[in-house]
């Protein structure tokens, strides 16, 4: 399905991509903590909303 060269390229690309993303995140961590201080509450609210929709769906289904 894939040649050996394509598989080697895919593995090297994935490793390089993950390393660059990790390095960039560590470099910008202080800025992210300062600028996105209350973002966890948005995530919690969104998850509660999804659970609420799931419960409504199951309640109306029965």
N, CA, C and O atoms as a GROMACS GRO file, in nm:
protein
  248
    1UNK      N    1   0.083  -0.119   0.000
    1UNK     CA    2   0.000   0.000   0.000
    1UNK      C    3   0.088   0.125   0.000
    1UNK      O    4   0.069   0.213  -0.084
    2UNK      N    5   0.182   0.134   0.092
    2UNK     CA    6   0.277   0.245   0.094
    2UNK      C    7   0.416   0.189   0.070
    2UNK      O    8   0.448   0.076   0.110
    3UNK      N    9   0.499   0.269   0.005
    3UNK     CA   10   0.637   0.225  -0.016
    3UNK      C   11   0.716   0.251   0.112
    3UNK      O   12   0.673   0.323   0.202
    4UNK      N   13   0.834   0.190   0.118
    4UNK     CA   14   0.921   0.208   0.235
    4UNK      C   15   0.959   0.354   0.252
    4UNK      O   16   0.964   0.405   0.364
    5UNK      N   17   0.987   0.421   0.142
    5UNK     CA   18   1.023   0.563   0.148
    5UNK      C   19   0.910   0.649   0.203
    5UNK      O   20   0.934   0.741   0.280
    6UNK      N   21   0.788   0.618   0.163
    6UNK     CA   22   0.673   0.695   0.213
    6UNK      C   23   0.653   0.672   0.363
    6UNK      O   24   0.622   0.766   0.436
    7UNK      N   25   0.671   0.551   0.409
    7UNK     CA   26   0.656   0.523   0.552
    7UNK      C   27   0.765   0.593   0.633
    7UNK      O   28   0.736   0.649   0.739
    8UNK      N   29   0.888   0.590   0.584
    8UNK     CA   30   0.998   0.659   0.654
    8UNK      C   31   0.969   0.808   0.660
    8UNK      O   32   0.986   0.870   0.765
    9UNK      N   33   0.925   0.865   0.549
    9UNK     CA   34   0.892   1.007   0.546
    9UNK      C   35   0.780   1.039   0.646
    9UNK      O   36   0.788   1.137   0.719
   10UNK      N   37   0.677   0.957   0.650
   10UNK     CA   38   0.564   0.981   0.741
   10UNK      C   39   0.609   0.978   0.886
   10UNK      O   40   0.568   1.063   0.965
   11UNK      N   41   0.692   0.881   0.922
   11UNK     CA   42   0.740   0.870   1.060
   11UNK      C   43   0.828   0.990   1.095
   11UNK      O   44   0.811   1.050   1.201
   12UNK      N   45   0.921   1.025   1.007
   12UNK     CA   46   1.009   1.140   1.034
   12UNK      C   47   0.930   1.269   1.040
   12UNK      O   48   0.958   1.356   1.124
   13UNK      N   49   0.831   1.284   0.954
   13UNK     CA   50   0.747   1.404   0.955
   13UNK      C   51   0.670   1.414   1.086
   13UNK      O   52   0.662   1.521   1.146
   14UNK      N   53   0.612   1.303   1.131
   14UNK     CA   54   0.533   1.304   1.255
   14UNK      C   55   0.622   1.338   1.375
   14UNK      O   56   0.583   1.418   1.460
   15UNK      N   57   0.740   1.279   1.382
   15UNK     CA   58   0.832   1.307   1.492
   15UNK      C   59   0.874   1.453   1.491
   15UNK      O   60   0.873   1.519   1.595
   16UNK      N   61   0.912   1.504   1.374
   16UNK     CA   62   0.955   1.644   1.363
   16UNK      C   63   0.841   1.739   1.398
   16UNK      O   64   0.862   1.838   1.469
   17UNK      N   65   0.722   1.709   1.350
   17UNK     CA   66   0.606   1.793   1.378
   17UNK      C   67   0.578   1.799   1.527
   17UNK      O   68   0.554   1.907   1.582
   18UNK      N   69   0.580   1.685   1.594
   18UNK     CA   70   0.555   1.681   1.738
   18UNK      C   71   0.662   1.756   1.816
   18UNK      O   72   0.631   1.825   1.914
   19UNK      N   73   0.786   1.744   1.775
   19UNK     CA   74   0.894   1.818   1.842
   19UNK      C   75   0.877   1.969   1.827
   19UNK      O   76   0.895   2.044   1.923
   20UNK      N   77   0.843   2.013   1.707
   20UNK     CA   78   0.824   2.157   1.685
   20UNK      C   79   0.704   2.209   1.764
   20UNK      O   80   0.712   2.317   1.823
   21UNK      N   81   0.595   2.135   1.765
   21UNK     CA   82   0.477   2.177   1.841
   21UNK      C   83   0.508   2.183   1.990
   21UNK      O   84   0.467   2.278   2.058
   22UNK      N   85   0.580   2.084   2.041
   22UNK     CA   86   0.616   2.081   2.183
   22UNK      C   87   0.706   2.199   2.218
   22UNK      O   88   0.684   2.265   2.319
   23UNK      N   89   0.806   2.226   2.134
   23UNK     CA   90   0.897   2.338   2.158
   23UNK      C   91   0.821   2.470   2.156
   23UNK      O   92   0.843   2.556   2.242
   24UNK      N   93   0.731   2.488   2.060
   24UNK     CA   94   0.654   2.612   2.050
   24UNK      C   95   0.564   2.630   2.171
   24UNK      O   96   0.550   2.742   2.221
   25UNK      N   97   0.502   2.522   2.218
   25UNK     CA   98   0.415   2.532   2.334
   25UNK      C   99   0.494   2.571   2.458
   25UNK      O  100   0.451   2.658   2.534
   26UNK      N  101   0.609   2.508   2.478
   26UNK     CA  102   0.690   2.541   2.596
   26UNK      C  103   0.738   2.685   2.591
   26UNK      O  104   0.746   2.751   2.694
   27UNK      N  105   0.769   2.734   2.472
   27UNK     CA  106   0.817   2.871   2.458
   27UNK      C  107   0.707   2.971   2.492
   27UNK      O  108   0.735   3.076   2.551
   28UNK      N  109   0.582   2.942   2.455
   28UNK     CA  110   0.472   3.035   2.473
   28UNK      C  111   0.386   3.005   2.596
   28UNK      O  112   0.279   3.065   2.611
   29UNK      N  113   0.429   2.915   2.683
   29UNK     CA  114   0.346   2.872   2.795
   29UNK      C  115   0.309   2.988   2.888
   29UNK      O  116   0.194   2.998   2.931
   30UNK      N  117   0.404   3.075   2.920
   30UNK     CA  118   0.376   3.187   3.010
   30UNK      C  119   0.271   3.281   2.950
   30UNK      O  120   0.183   3.330   3.020
   31UNK      N  121   0.282   3.306   2.821
   31UNK     CA  122   0.186   3.395   2.755
   31UNK      C  123   0.047   3.332   2.754
   31UNK      O  124  -0.052   3.401   2.778
   32UNK      N  125   0.040   3.202   2.726
   32UNK     CA  126  -0.090   3.135   2.724
   32UNK      C  127  -0.156   3.136   2.862
   32UNK      O  128  -0.276   3.157   2.872
   33UNK      N  129  -0.079   3.112   2.966
   33UNK     CA  130  -0.135   3.113   3.101
   33UNK      C  131  -0.190   3.250   3.137
   33UNK      O  132  -0.290   3.261   3.208
   34UNK      N  133  -0.125   3.356   3.089
   34UNK     CA  134  -0.169   3.491   3.119
   34UNK      C  135  -0.293   3.530   3.037
   34UNK      O  136  -0.388   3.586   3.091
   35UNK      N  137  -0.292   3.500   2.908
   35UNK     CA  138  -0.398   3.545   2.819
   35UNK      C  139  -0.524   3.460   2.825
   35UNK      O  140  -0.634   3.510   2.801
   36UNK      N  141  -0.510   3.332   2.856
   36UNK     CA  142  -0.624   3.240   2.856
   36UNK      C  143  -0.654   3.190   2.996
   36UNK      O  144  -0.674   3.071   3.018
   37UNK      N  145  -0.656   3.284   3.091
   37UNK     CA  146  -0.670   3.248   3.232
   37UNK      C  147  -0.802   3.180   3.264
   37UNK      O  148  -0.802   3.083   3.340
   38UNK      N  149  -0.915   3.226   3.210
   38UNK     CA  150  -1.046   3.171   3.246
   38UNK      C  151  -1.103   3.076   3.143
   38UNK      O  152  -1.222   3.045   3.148
   39UNK      N  153  -1.022   3.028   3.051
   39UNK     CA  154  -1.074   2.946   2.942
   39UNK      C  155  -1.122   2.809   2.991
   39UNK      O  156  -1.203   2.745   2.923
   40UNK      N  157  -1.075   2.764   3.105
   40UNK     CA  158  -1.119   2.634   3.158
   40UNK      C  159  -1.268   2.635   3.186
   40UNK      O  160  -1.334   2.532   3.173
   41UNK      N  161  -1.323   2.749   3.226
   41UNK     CA  162  -1.466   2.757   3.255
   41UNK      C  163  -1.549   2.748   3.128
   41UNK      O  164  -1.661   2.698   3.131
   42UNK      N  165  -1.496   2.796   3.017
   42UNK     CA  166  -1.564   2.781   2.889
   42UNK      C  167  -1.572   2.633   2.853
   42UNK      O  168  -1.676   2.585   2.807
   43UNK      N  169  -1.462   2.560   2.874
   43UNK     CA  170  -1.460   2.416   2.846
   43UNK      C  171  -1.558   2.342   2.936
   43UNK      O  172  -1.632   2.256   2.888
   44UNK      N  173  -1.560   2.374   3.064
   44UNK     CA  174  -1.652   2.309   3.157
   44UNK      C  175  -1.796   2.336   3.117
   44UNK      O  176  -1.879   2.245   3.118
   45UNK      N  177  -1.826   2.459   3.083
   45UNK     CA  178  -1.963   2.495   3.040
   45UNK      C  179  -2.003   2.419   2.914
   45UNK      O  180  -2.115   2.371   2.903
   46UNK      N  181  -1.912   2.409   2.820
   46UNK     CA  182  -1.940   2.338   2.696
   46UNK      C  183  -1.966   2.190   2.722
   46UNK      O  184  -2.058   2.132   2.664
   47UNK      N  185  -1.887   2.129   2.809
   47UNK     CA  186  -1.907   1.988   2.841
   47UNK      C  187  -2.039   1.965   2.913
   47UNK      O  188  -2.108   1.866   2.886
   48UNK      N  189  -2.075   2.055   3.004
   48UNK     CA  190  -2.205   2.045   3.072
   48UNK      C  191  -2.318   2.058   2.972
   48UNK      O  192  -2.418   1.986   2.981
   49UNK      N  193  -2.305   2.148   2.878
   49UNK     CA  194  -2.406   2.165   2.774
   49UNK      C  195  -2.420   2.038   2.689
   49UNK      O  196  -2.532   1.998   2.658
   50UNK      N  197  -2.308   1.976   2.652
   50UNK     CA  198  -2.314   1.852   2.575
   50UNK      C  199  -2.382   1.740   2.653
   50UNK      O  200  -2.460   1.664   2.597
   51UNK      N  201  -2.352   1.728   2.781
   51UNK     CA  202  -2.416   1.627   2.864
   51UNK      C  203  -2.566   1.655   2.873
   51UNK      O  204  -2.647   1.562   2.867
   52UNK      N  205  -2.602   1.781   2.888
   52UNK     CA  206  -2.742   1.820   2.893
   52UNK      C  207  -2.815   1.780   2.765
   52UNK      O  208  -2.925   1.726   2.770
   53UNK      N  209  -2.754   1.807   2.649
   53UNK     CA  210  -2.815   1.767   2.521
   53UNK      C  211  -2.829   1.616   2.511
   53UNK      O  212  -2.931   1.566   2.463
   54UNK      N  213  -2.729   1.543   2.556
   54UNK     CA  214  -2.734   1.397   2.555
   54UNK      C  215  -2.847   1.346   2.643
   54UNK      O  216  -2.918   1.253   2.605
   55UNK      N  217  -2.864   1.406   2.759
   55UNK     CA  218  -2.972   1.365   2.849
   55UNK      C  219  -3.110   1.395   2.790
   55UNK      O  220  -3.202   1.314   2.802
   56UNK      N  221  -3.124   1.510   2.726
   56UNK     CA  222  -3.251   1.543   2.662
   56UNK      C  223  -3.280   1.443   2.551
   56UNK      O  224  -3.393   1.395   2.537
   57UNK      N  225  -3.179   1.412   2.472
   57UNK     CA  226  -3.197   1.316   2.362
   57UNK      C  227  -3.245   1.181   2.415
   57UNK      O  228  -3.340   1.123   2.361
   58UNK      N  229  -3.180   1.132   2.518
   58UNK     CA  230  -3.220   1.002   2.575
   58UNK      C  231  -3.356   1.008   2.641
   58UNK      O  232  -3.433   0.912   2.634
   59UNK      N  233  -3.389   1.118   2.705
   59UNK     CA  234  -3.519   1.132   2.770
   59UNK      C  235  -3.632   1.134   2.665
   59UNK      O  236  -3.735   1.070   2.686
   60UNK      N  237  -3.613   1.206   2.555
   60UNK     CA  238  -3.715   1.215   2.453
   60UNK      C  239  -3.724   1.088   2.370
   60UNK      O  240  -3.829   1.059   2.312
   61UNK      N  241  -3.617   1.013   2.364
   61UNK     CA  242  -3.616   0.889   2.287
   61UNK      C  243  -3.705   0.782   2.355
   61UNK      O  244  -3.771   0.704   2.286
   62UNK      N  245  -3.706   0.781   2.486
   62UNK     CA  246  -3.785   0.680   2.561
   62UNK      C  247  -3.926   0.722   2.573
   62UNK      O  248  -4.006   0.650   2.632
   0.00000   0.00000   0.00000
